[in-house]
Every structure is written in C-alpha cells, then in structure tokens.
C-alpha cells in the first residue's frame, strides 16, 4: 500500500499555491477537469510522493470545512526560523505561539491556509 495524495478544495488557486510554496512545497503539475475544475498537485522537493492535490472548481470561491477535517502536518527544519519567514515575507501568522503537547514532545504550532485549512508545523530541530 502507498499513500498517493491528499485532496481538498480551494477558492483561489493563486493564493493557495503561494501559501504552500511559502511552506516549502513545489508545484508539480496542473490537471484540467473538463470545463468544471483544475487540480493542482504540489509536493515536497526531492520526494516523489505523497502529494497535496488542490482542487479549484470554477465559480466556487469558498467552502465550509466542516467538523471532520483536522489538519495536515509538515515537519520543518527550524520552526522559529520558518515562522519568522512566513510572517515577514508572506504575512502568515500562527494561531498561537509554538508549544509542546507533552513535556518531551516536539515544538509545534498551527497556521491556516487561505481557505482556513489548518496546517501543523512540527519542529525537526529538537528544540
């Protein structure tokens, strides 16, 4: 078994792709779906998969996320540096300051993409 991709719907492709590129994803390809939609595939540079599939349905500018969605998680080399870059270069702010779920747990925080989806950033530096 292999996880291929995770998909969710977006309201503004330019804003969403810029957000994920700011996190370090790379845009890999676009796949038009007739006259109704375009799928944008993004991935981690240097990794074949899995990918993030962002679906833009023409004429739809927003979605209700619902109570079932939680978040996706991304490991970053240095959380402090990543948050500083996201804030100064892209205006992306965390929901709250970084914290640990347990005493010896990783330092984490959450940001939201342009559609309101939560993204967990996990510090890989061990701080």
C-alpha positions as CSV (number, residue, x, y, z in Angstrom):
1,X,0.0,0.0,0.0
2,X,1.1,3.6,-0.7
3,X,-0.4,6.9,0.1
4,X,-0.6,8.8,-3.2
5,X,-2.2,12.2,-2.3
6,X,-4.5,14.2,-0.1
7,X,-7.0,16.4,-1.8
8,X,-9.1,19.3,-0.7
9,X,-11.0,22.1,-2.5
10,X,-9.8,25.7,-2.7
11,X,-11.3,29.1,-3.6
12,X,-8.3,30.9,-5.0
13,X,-5.6,28.9,-6.7
14,X,-3.0,31.8,-6.8
15,X,-3.4,32.5,-3.0
16,X,-3.4,28.8,-2.1
17,X,-0.4,27.8,-4.3
18,X,1.6,30.8,-2.9
19,X,0.8,29.7,0.6
20,X,2.0,26.2,0.1
21,X,5.1,27.3,-1.8
22,X,5.9,29.6,1.2
23,X,5.8,26.5,3.4
24,X,8.3,24.8,1.0
25,X,6.1,22.8,-1.3
26,X,6.7,22.9,-5.0
27,X,4.0,23.0,-7.7
28,X,4.4,19.9,-9.9
29,X,1.6,19.9,-12.4
30,X,-2.0,21.0,-13.2
31,X,-4.7,18.7,-14.5
32,X,-7.8,20.3,-16.0
33,X,-11.0,18.5,-15.4
34,X,-13.1,19.5,-18.4
35,X,-15.0,22.8,-18.0
36,X,-15.6,22.3,-14.3
37,X,-12.3,22.3,-12.4
38,X,-8.5,22.2,-12.3
39,X,-6.4,20.0,-10.0
40,X,-3.1,21.4,-8.8
41,X,-0.5,18.9,-7.5
42,X,2.2,20.0,-5.0
43,X,4.9,18.0,-3.3
44,X,7.9,18.2,-1.1
45,X,11.0,19.0,-3.2
46,X,13.2,15.9,-3.7
47,X,10.4,13.4,-2.7
48,X,8.3,11.5,-5.2
49,X,5.2,11.5,-3.0
50,X,2.8,11.7,-1.5
51,X,1.4,14.9,-3.0
52,X,-1.1,17.5,-2.0
53,X,-3.9,17.9,-4.6
54,X,-5.7,21.2,-4.5
55,X,-9.0,21.3,-6.5
56,X,-10.4,24.5,-7.8
57,X,-13.9,24.2,-9.1
58,X,-14.7,27.1,-11.4
59,X,-17.0,29.7,-10.0
60,X,-16.7,28.5,-6.4
61,X,-14.8,30.9,-4.1
62,X,-15.2,29.3,-0.7
63,X,-16.2,26.0,1.1
64,X,-17.3,25.1,4.5
65,X,-14.6,23.0,6.1
66,X,-16.9,21.0,8.3
67,X,-16.2,19.3,11.6
68,X,-14.5,16.2,10.1
69,X,-11.3,17.9,8.9
70,X,-8.4,18.1,11.4
71,X,-5.2,19.2,9.8
72,X,-2.2,18.1,7.8
73,X,1.3,18.1,9.4
74,X,4.5,19.3,7.9
75,X,7.9,18.9,9.6
76,X,10.2,21.9,9.2
77,X,13.9,22.2,9.9
78,X,13.6,25.1,12.3
79,X,10.2,26.2,13.5
80,X,11.3,29.6,14.8
81,X,13.1,30.5,11.5
82,X,10.1,29.2,9.5
83,X,7.6,31.3,11.4
84,X,9.8,34.4,11.1
85,X,10.0,33.8,7.3
86,X,6.3,33.1,6.9
87,X,5.4,36.3,8.9
88,X,7.9,38.7,7.3
89,X,7.7,37.5,3.7
90,X,4.1,36.3,3.4
91,X,2.1,37.7,6.3
92,X,1.3,34.3,7.6
93,X,0.9,34.2,11.4
94,X,0.5,31.2,13.7
95,X,-2.8,30.6,15.5
96,X,-0.9,30.9,18.8
97,X,2.8,30.8,19.8
98,X,4.6,27.4,19.4
99,X,4.0,24.9,22.2
100,X,4.6,21.3,23.2
101,X,1.8,18.8,23.7
102,X,3.9,16.8,26.2
103,X,7.0,17.7,28.2
104,X,9.3,15.8,25.8
105,X,7.2,16.3,22.7
106,X,8.2,18.3,19.6
107,X,7.6,22.0,19.4
108,X,4.5,22.6,17.2
109,X,2.2,25.3,16.0
110,X,-0.6,25.8,13.6
111,X,-1.1,28.1,10.7
112,X,-4.2,28.4,8.4
113,X,-4.1,28.4,4.6
114,X,-6.2,31.0,2.6
115,X,-9.2,28.7,2.8
116,X,-9.0,28.2,6.5
117,X,-7.5,24.7,6.5
118,X,-5.2,24.1,9.5
119,X,-1.6,23.1,8.9
120,X,0.5,21.8,11.8
121,X,4.2,22.8,11.7
122,X,6.4,20.4,13.6
123,X,10.0,21.5,14.6
124,X,12.6,19.0,13.5
125,X,15.5,20.8,15.2
126,X,14.8,19.2,18.5
127,X,14.4,22.4,20.4
